[in-house]
Amino acid sequence: MPGYTITFARSARKELQSLPIDVAERLLKKIELLNINARPAGSKKLSGATDLWRIRVGDYRVVYKIDDNRRIVDVTVVRHRRDVYR
């Protein structure tokens, strides 16, 4: 079974580029793993949304949508935990 294609919303890409290099590298490693398993251990479905999931990477959160039919993971938000749900 082929893996998922990972796409980034423009805002998520900008947020990722504004982070320190070491933090961005850690986040990208976790995001790349979504290619293999879009729902890894520790991921949670966000309540109140039909298709949003999140993973934790230290103090940061990656919020993404999963389209199982087209095999796409769309990263929508990459932010610090204090700002992500605002």
Sequence and secondary structure as in RCSB ss.txt:
>XXXX:A:sequence
MPGYTITFARSARKELQSLPIDVAERLLKKIELLNINARPAGSKKLSGATDLWRIRVGDYRVVYKIDDNRRIVDV
TVVRHRRDVYR
>XXXX:A:secstr
    EEEE HHHHHHHHTS HHHHHHHHHHHHHTTT SS TT EE TT SSEEEEEETTEEEEEEEETTTTEEEE
EEEEETTTTT 
